[in-house]
Amino acid sequence: MAGGKQSPRQKMINLMYLIFIAMLAMNMSKEVLSAFGLMNEKLSDANVRATEQNNKAYESLALKASEQEKQYGEAKEKTDALKAQADSFYSYLEDLKGRMTSDLKDKKDYETMDKSKFLDELFFVSGTITPEGKEFVSKMDEFKKASLEVLGETELSGVVSSRFSTDPVKNKDGKQLNWLNYHYEGFPLVASLTKLTQIQADIKATESDALSTLLRGELETAVSLKNYEAMVVFEKNAYYPGEKLSGKIVLGKNDPNLTAEKVTINGKDWPEDKIKAGQVILDGPAGSVGDRSIKGTFTFKENDSLVEIPINGGYSVIPRPNEAVISADKMNAVYRGLVNPMTISMPGVPSNKVVASAPGLKRAKGDSYNMRPGKGNEVTIRVTGTLPDGKKVSSNKKFRIKDIPPALGMIRGQYGTVSMPKSSIGKVRIGAGLPDFLFDLTLNVKSFKVKVPGQPTVTVTGTKMDSRVSRAVNKARRGDIISVYDIQATVAGSGVKVKRVGAVNIKVAN
């Protein structure tokens, strides 16, 4: 612009114009640098507050775990493991930030933090990533893996995966770049410093998400006595006319140190000698044949107020039985190849006086039985009970024998068609499940077939996609439907083969 066959005056004007533009660019650059610095300060302050809030949640969880280990012990164990990983990663980033600014006299003079030399020399040498750069990426991957293990298959899994993704990134020209190069090579020091502080904010957010997901608000509600439930427990479910009642009322949390101030049952104050630690003793006549209700309140002192917990229970007084009561714990059918839990009893008759028999039926304990049916479509259970007077009562009942229903293929806990990026397809595992089935069964996938449009079918042994599938998937286009079918699976623990497993599809997202 300042050259060519122009007059000296025009050359001078053009030169001054270039200098003016350069000055504007310099001013804009300083404003941007200052903006990054202010953003870094705000993120740092937010991280301090997030740390305090998370620590309070950890302390509350530790307290509840010490009081109710069975309910909160597993959650504490998982979050403690995540906290250790989070603290380690956070400290690593804090140390790296300290090294980045160690030579600066004024840590808040952001307009001077326009060079990229520190991270360029630490992470990159001659076009390759240094061991320090690889360590940084490894720290990200390790924390993401630990977080996903704690959260499991939840709605937050995708959020966490995105927060700490180190997958290659496409620039504005569509060129795919290494994640570390894309985010940290050639950037001003203050920009990289802010990015590291943002990662620290993501760490704190992930800790908070894990605590919230695992506890679901139980930390506060479980502390109050208002959430206790009174339960009426009898030694028997029914009584004969004239029999003496035998049972007790206990709280859902049967704390030996928890004694009610007062107990009212059916409008009457209960005797103090019947009020025990965490329970109330019931005795007296059962009454005549019919349904009987037990209603009242537990009254406890909590801080400076009294809290009332309602009692709502009942029992039945029935005539002496003339037939057995047989019930399947799952439904009025039994499944071939599975251990079907059943309860077989006679009202008023002790379990040791009841004898039940059928092909494949075995007593587990008391009135609990296990049925493993064999061939055929029906099985008849025969029951004989000996009454207190020595008389015997017999009864038979038929149950249908059914096969395990067809299962469905599953990816990341989802059925049907699952959308995901092409880069993730080769890493997924194929599962199988029985949605809405009465039994909670775990199915082990042994093999499956994968069909990518335009590519030969690949047969895979095991649960995870192999390199052949990855090569085929690389040729798939966005929007293609990849079918996973002919899934072979067995029931865990028994080895029983599932006759049919429906296909699951993968839609290529990009």
C-alpha positions in Angstrom: 0.0 0.0 0.0 3.0 2.3 0.7 4.8 1.3 -2.5 4.1 1.7 -6.2 4.0 4.9 -8.3 2.3 7.1 -5.8 3.0 10.6 -4.7 5.0 11.1 -1.5 1.9 12.6 0.1 -0.2 9.6 -0.8 2.5 7.2 0.5 2.6 9.1 3.8 -1.2 8.9 4.1 -1.2 5.2 3.4 1.6 4.6 5.9 -0.3 6.5 8.6 -3.4 4.5 7.9 -1.5 1.2 8.4 -0.1 2.5 11.7 -3.6 3.5 12.8 -5.0 0.0 12.0 -2.1 -1.6 13.9 -2.7 0.6 16.9 -6.4 -0.4 16.9 -5.4 -4.1 16.7 -3.0 -3.7 19.6 -5.7 -2.0 21.7 -8.3 -4.7 20.9 -5.7 -7.3 21.8 -5.1 -5.8 25.2 -8.9 -5.5 25.9 -9.3 -9.2 25.0 -6.4 -10.1 27.3 -7.9 -8.2 30.1 -11.3 -9.8 29.5 -9.7 -13.3 29.8 -8.0 -12.2 33.0 -11.3 -11.0 34.6 -13.0 -14.2 33.5 -10.2 -16.2 35.2 -10.7 -14.3 38.4 -14.4 -14.9 38.5 -13.9 -18.6 37.7 -11.4 -18.8 40.5 -13.8 -17.2 43.0 -16.5 -19.6 41.9 -14.2 -22.5 42.4 -13.5 -21.5 46.0 -17.3 -21.3 46.7 -17.9 -24.7 45.0 -15.1 -26.3 47.0 -16.8 -25.1 50.3 -20.2 -26.3 49.2 -18.8 -29.7 48.1 -16.9 -30.1 51.4 -20.1 -29.5 53.3 -21.9 -32.2 51.3 -19.0 -34.6 51.8 -19.2 -34.0 55.6 -22.9 -34.5 55.6 -22.6 -37.7 53.7 -19.9 -39.0 56.1 -22.1 -38.3 59.1 -25.0 -40.2 57.5 -22.8 -43.1 56.5 -21.6 -43.4 60.1 -25.2 -43.5 61.3 -26.6 -45.7 58.5 -23.8 -47.5 56.8 -26.0 -49.8 54.8 -27.9 -47.0 53.2 -25.1 -44.5 52.7 -21.9 -46.5 52.9 -21.7 -47.3 49.2 -22.4 -43.7 48.1 -19.7 -42.5 50.5 -17.2 -45.0 49.2 -17.8 -44.0 45.6 -17.7 -40.2 46.3 -14.6 -40.6 48.4 -12.8 -42.3 45.5 -14.0 -39.5 43.1 -12.9 -36.8 45.6 -9.4 -38.3 45.8 -9.2 -38.2 41.9 -10.6 -34.7 41.8 -8.2 -33.3 44.5 -5.3 -34.8 42.7 -6.3 -33.4 39.3 -7.2 -30.0 40.7 -3.8 -29.7 42.5 -2.0 -30.7 39.3 -3.7 -27.9 37.4 -3.1 -25.4 40.2 0.6 -26.3 40.2 0.7 -25.9 36.4 -1.0 -22.5 36.6 1.6 -21.5 39.2 4.5 -22.5 37.0 2.9 -20.5 34.1 2.9 -17.3 36.1 6.0 -17.8 38.3 8.1 -15.3 36.3 5.5 -12.5 36.4 5.9 -9.7 38.9 2.3 -8.7 38.7 0.0 -11.7 38.5 -2.9 -9.5 37.4 -1.2 -7.5 34.7 -3.1 -9.5 32.0 -2.1 -7.2 29.2 1.4 -8.5 29.4 0.3 -12.1 29.2 0.1 -12.2 25.4 2.9 -14.8 24.7 2.4 -18.5 24.2 6.0 -19.5 24.8 5.5 -21.3 28.2 3.0 -24.0 27.1 4.4 -24.2 23.5 7.7 -25.2 25.0 6.2 -27.4 27.7 3.7 -29.3 25.6 5.1 -29.2 22.1 8.6 -29.7 20.6 9.3 -29.9 16.8 5.7 -30.7 16.0 5.3 -33.5 18.5 3.7 -33.6 21.9 6.1 -33.8 24.9 5.8 -36.2 27.8 4.4 -33.3 29.9 1.7 -32.7 27.2 0.8 -36.4 27.2 0.6 -36.4 31.0 -1.8 -33.5 30.9 -4.1 -35.3 28.5 -3.8 -38.5 30.6 -4.9 -36.7 33.7 -8.0 -35.5 31.9 -8.8 -39.1 30.6 -8.2 -40.6 34.1 -10.5 -38.2 35.8 -13.3 -38.7 33.2 -13.0 -42.5 33.6 -13.2 -42.3 37.4 -16.2 -39.9 37.2 -18.1 -42.2 34.8 -17.5 -45.2 37.0 -19.0 -43.4 40.0 -22.0 -42.0 38.1 -22.7 -45.2 36.1 -25.2 -45.1 33.3 -27.1 -41.9 34.2 -28.3 -38.8 32.3 -25.0 -37.1 33.5 -22.7 -39.6 31.8 -22.9 -37.7 28.5 -22.3 -34.3 30.2 -19.2 -35.6 32.0 -17.9 -37.2 28.8 -18.2 -33.9 27.0 -16.7 -31.9 29.8 -13.5 -33.9 29.8 -13.4 -35.0 26.2 -9.9 -35.2 24.6 -11.1 -36.4 21.2 -9.7 -34.7 18.0 -11.3 -31.4 17.1 -12.1 -29.9 13.7 -11.0 -26.3 13.1 -13.0 -23.7 11.2 -11.4 -25.0 7.9 -12.7 -28.6 8.6 -9.2 -29.9 9.3 -9.0 -32.4 12.2 -6.5 -31.4 14.9 -5.2 -33.1 18.0 -7.2 -31.9 21.0 -4.1 -30.5 22.8 -2.8 -28.6 19.8 -6.3 -27.2 19.1 -6.7 -25.8 22.6 -3.3 -24.8 23.8 -0.8 -24.4 21.0 -0.1 -20.7 20.1 -2.6 -19.2 22.6 -1.8 -16.2 24.8 -0.8 -17.2 28.3 -3.8 -15.6 29.9 -6.2 -17.5 27.6 -4.6 -20.9 28.5 -4.6 -19.9 32.2 -8.4 -19.3 32.0 -8.9 -22.6 30.2 -7.2 -24.4 33.0 -9.3 -22.6 35.6 -12.4 -23.6 33.6 -11.3 -27.3 33.8 -11.0 -26.8 37.6 -14.6 -25.5 37.6 -15.7 -28.6 35.6 -14.0 -30.8 38.3 -16.0 -29.1 41.0 -19.2 -29.3 39.0 -18.7 -33.0 38.5 -18.1 -33.6 42.2 -21.4 -31.8 42.9 -23.2 -33.8 40.2 -22.0 -37.1 41.6 -23.1 -36.2 45.1 -26.5 -35.1 43.9 -27.0 -38.1 41.6 -26.1 -40.7 44.2 -28.0 -39.2 47.1 -31.1 -37.8 45.3 -31.8 -35.4 48.1 -31.8 -38.1 50.8 -29.2 -36.4 52.9 -31.6 -33.8 54.3 -34.8 -35.8 54.3 -33.3 -38.9 56.0 -32.2 -36.9 59.0 -35.7 -35.9 60.1 -37.9 -38.1 62.3 -40.8 -37.2 60.1 -39.5 -39.7 57.5 -39.7 -42.7 59.8 -42.4 -45.2 59.2 -44.2 -47.2 61.9 -44.6 -50.9 61.0 -46.9 -53.4 62.7 -45.2 -56.8 62.9 -46.9 -59.9 64.1 -45.5 -63.4 64.8 -48.3 -64.7 62.5 -50.3 -63.1 59.7 -53.7 -64.3 61.1 -55.2 -65.6 64.3 -57.9 -68.1 65.3 -60.7 -66.9 67.5 -59.7 -66.8 71.2 -55.9 -66.8 70.4 -53.7 -64.4 72.2 -52.2 -61.6 70.1 -48.5 -61.6 69.7 -46.5 -58.9 67.9 -45.0 -55.5 68.2 -44.8 -52.1 66.4 -41.4 -51.0 65.3 -40.0 -48.0 63.4 -38.4 -48.3 60.0 -35.1 -47.3 61.6 -35.0 -49.6 64.6 -32.6 -47.5 66.6 -31.9 -49.0 70.1 -31.4 -45.5 71.5 -34.7 -44.1 70.2 -37.6 -44.3 72.7 -40.9 -42.6 72.2 -42.1 -40.0 74.7 -45.6 -41.3 74.3 -47.6 -43.9 72.3 -51.3 -43.8 71.6 -53.0 -46.9 70.0 -56.7 -46.9 69.1 -57.4 -43.9 71.2 -55.6 -45.2 74.4 -52.3 -44.3 75.9 -50.1 -47.3 75.9 -48.5 -48.5 79.3 -44.9 -47.2 79.8 -43.6 -50.7 80.5 -44.7 -51.8 77.0 -42.8 -48.9 75.3 -39.3 -50.2 74.5 -36.3 -48.8 72.7 -37.4 -48.2 69.1 -40.6 -50.4 69.5 -43.9 -51.0 71.3 -44.9 -54.4 72.6 -48.4 -55.6 71.7 -50.2 -58.3 73.6 -53.8 -59.1 74.6 -56.7 -61.0 73.0 -56.9 -61.2 69.2 -60.8 -60.8 69.2 -63.4 -62.4 67.1 -63.3 -63.3 63.4 -62.8 -60.3 61.1 -60.3 -57.5 60.2 -58.8 -55.5 63.1 -57.0 -52.2 62.7 -54.3 -50.7 64.8 -54.1 -46.9 64.6 -52.3 -44.3 66.7 -49.2 -42.2 67.0 -45.6 -42.3 68.1 -44.6 -39.0 69.8 -40.9 -38.1 69.8 -39.0 -35.0 71.0 -36.9 -33.5 68.2 -34.9 -30.4 69.2 -37.4 -28.2 71.0 -40.6 -29.6 69.4 -42.6 -32.8 69.4 -42.9 -34.9 66.3 -45.8 -37.3 65.8 -45.3 -40.4 63.6 -48.6 -42.1 62.6 -49.2 -45.8 63.3 -51.4 -47.5 60.7 -51.6 -51.3 60.6 -53.9 -54.2 61.1 -54.5 -57.9 61.2 -57.1 -60.5 60.4 -58.7 -63.1 62.7 -59.8 -66.0 60.4 -61.5 -69.4 60.9 -59.4 -72.5 61.1 -58.2 -73.4 57.6 -59.4 -76.2 55.4 -57.0 -75.8 52.5 -53.4 -74.6 51.8 -52.4 -71.2 50.7 -49.9 -71.3 47.8 -48.6 -68.2 46.2 -45.8 -67.6 43.6 -43.6 -64.7 44.7 -43.4 -63.5 41.0 -46.7 -64.4 39.4 -49.1 -67.4 38.9 -46.5 -69.1 36.6 -43.0 -70.5 36.8 -40.2 -70.1 34.3 -38.2 -72.9 32.8 -34.5 -72.7 33.4 -34.9 -70.3 36.4 -35.0 -70.7 40.1 -38.6 -69.4 40.9 -39.0 -68.3 44.5 -42.3 -69.4 46.1 -44.1 -69.0 49.4 -46.1 -72.0 50.5 -47.9 -71.9 53.9 -51.1 -72.6 55.8 -52.6 -69.8 58.0 -52.0 -70.7 61.6 -49.9 -73.8 60.8 -46.1 -73.6 61.6 -43.9 -74.1 58.5 -42.4 -77.2 60.0 -45.9 -78.8 59.9 -46.4 -78.1 56.2 -45.1 -80.4 53.6 -45.1 -79.4 49.9 -44.0 -81.5 46.9 -43.7 -81.2 43.2 -41.1 -82.0 40.5 -38.3 -79.5 40.8 -39.6 -78.0 44.1 -37.2 -77.7 47.1 -37.6 -76.0 50.5 -35.2 -73.1 51.0 -36.1 -72.1 54.6 -39.4 -72.0 56.6 -42.2 -71.4 54.1 -39.8 -70.2 51.4 -39.4 -72.6 48.4 -37.5 -72.7 45.1 -39.1 -74.2 42.0 -36.9 -75.2 39.0 -39.5 -76.6 36.5 -38.6 -79.2 33.9 -40.4 -80.3 30.8 -44.1 -79.8 30.1 -46.5 -76.9 30.3 -47.9 -77.3 33.8 -46.7 -78.4 37.3 -48.9 -79.4 40.2 -47.8 -78.6 43.8 -49.3 -80.8 46.5 -49.4 -79.5 50.1 -50.3 -81.2 53.3 -50.5 -79.4 56.7 -50.9 -80.8 60.2 -53.2 -78.7 62.4 -52.6 -78.3 66.1 -55.2 -80.9 66.9 -53.4 -83.5 64.7 -55.7 -83.4 61.7 -54.3 -83.1 58.3 -55.4 -80.8 55.5 -54.3 -81.3 51.9 -54.5 -79.0 48.8 -53.2 -79.0 45.3 -52.6 -76.2 42.8 -51.4 -76.0 39.2 -48.9 -73.5 37.8 -48.1 -72.8 34.2 -44.5 -73.4 33.0 -43.3 -70.7 30.7 -40.1 -70.1 28.7 -38.0 -67.0 29.3 -39.4 -64.3 27.0 -37.3 -62.9 24.1 -34.7 -60.4 25.2 -33.6 -57.1 23.4 -30.2 -56.0 22.4 -28.8 -53.0 24.4 -26.2 -50.3 24.0 -25.4 -48.0 26.9 -28.5 -49.2 28.7 -30.7 -48.2 25.7 -32.9 -50.3 23.4 -34.0 -49.7 19.8 -32.0 -47.2 17.9 -29.1 -45.4 19.6 -27.5 -42.3 18.1 -23.8 -41.7 18.7 -20.7 -40.2 17.0 -18.8 -42.5 14.6 -15.7 -42.2 16.8 -17.6 -43.8 19.7 -19.1 -46.8 17.9 -16.0 -48.9 18.0 -15.7 -48.5 21.7 -19.2 -49.6 22.8 -20.1 -52.9 24.4 -23.2 -54.9 23.4 -25.6 -56.0 26.1 -28.9 -57.7 26.4 -31.8 -57.1 28.7 -35.4 -58.2 29.5 -37.4 -55.0 29.9 -40.5 -55.3 32.1 -39.6 -58.9 33.0 -40.6 -60.0 36.5 -37.2 -61.4 37.3 -34.2 -59.2 37.6 -31.8 -61.2 35.4 -28.3 -60.4 34.2 -27.7 -61.6 30.6 -24.2 -62.3 29.3 -23.6 -61.7 25.6 -21.5 -64.3 24.0 -21.4 -63.1 20.3 -23.2 -60.9 17.8 -23.2 -59.7 14.2 -22.7 -56.2 12.9 -23.9 -54.9 9.6 -22.7 -51.6 8.3 -24.4 -50.4 5.1 -22.4 -51.3 2.1 -20.0 -53.5 4.1 -19.8 -57.2 4.7 -21.4 -58.5 7.9 -18.9 -58.9 10.8 -19.3 -61.6 13.4 -17.9 -60.7 16.8 -17.2 -62.9 19.8 -17.7 -61.4 23.2 -19.4 -58.1 24.1 -17.0 -55.4 22.6 -16.7 -54.2 19.0 -13.4 -55.3 17.4 -11.0 -53.8 14.9 -12.9 -55.3 12.0 -16.0 -53.4 13.0 -14.1 -50.2 13.5 -12.7 -50.5 9.9 -16.2 -51.0 8.6 -17.7 -48.2 10.7 -15.0 -45.8 9.4 -16.7 -46.2 5.9 -20.1 -45.4 7.2 -21.7 -42.0 6.5 -23.7 -39.7 8.7 -27.3 -40.9 9.1 -26.4 -44.6 8.3 -28.1 -47.2 10.5 -25.7 -49.9 11.7 -27.5 -53.1 12.8 -26.4 -55.3 15.6 -28.3 -58.6 15.4 -28.1 -62.3 15.9 -27.1 -61.6 19.5 -26.3 -64.8 21.5 -26.8 -64.5 25.2 -27.1 -66.7 28.4 -28.5 -66.1 31.8 -25.7 -65.2 34.3 -25.2 -67.8 37.0 -27.2 -70.6 35.3 -25.8 -70.6 31.8 -29.3 -71.0 30.4 -29.4 -69.8 26.8 -31.8 -67.1 25.8 -33.7 -68.4 22.8 -33.9 -65.0 21.0 -32.4 -61.6 21.4 -33.8 -58.7 19.3 -31.5 -56.4 17.4 -30.3 -53.0 18.4 -29.4 -50.3 15.9 -26.8 -47.5 15.9 -27.4 -44.3 14.0 -24.2 -42.5 12.9 -24.5 -39.0 14.3 -21.5 -37.5 12.5 
